[in-house]
Amino acid sequence: MCKLCGMRATVEFEDDTAQALAQLRSETGMGLSETVNVLVRRGLLAEEPSARFVQETHRLGIRIDVTNVADAIDLLEGHQVR
């Protein structure tokens, strides 16, 4: 639990990330939380901008009213997705 904010969090890792975490844990003997914290710190302290994650965005050419999130998702992905 975060002593500063008093929060616990559930985090879902994608398969490649989970595999990399498992391998690093196996090599170092660290627990999961310690391993995640080490890797997050490395990412935050990365000196090369290319080493950091950058979200790519693309203009869709449409305006969406996001007052109702479900309607916005239906518009973008179709109602079959839900």
VENWO-V99985 format. One record per helix or strand of 3 or more residues. SS is the DSSP state (hx for helix, st for strand). FROM is the first residue (numbers start at 1). LEN is the number of residues. If there is no record, write none. Layout:
SS	FROM	LEN
SS	FROM	LEN
//
This chain:
hx	15	14
hx	32	14
hx	49	3
hx	69	9
hx	79	3
//
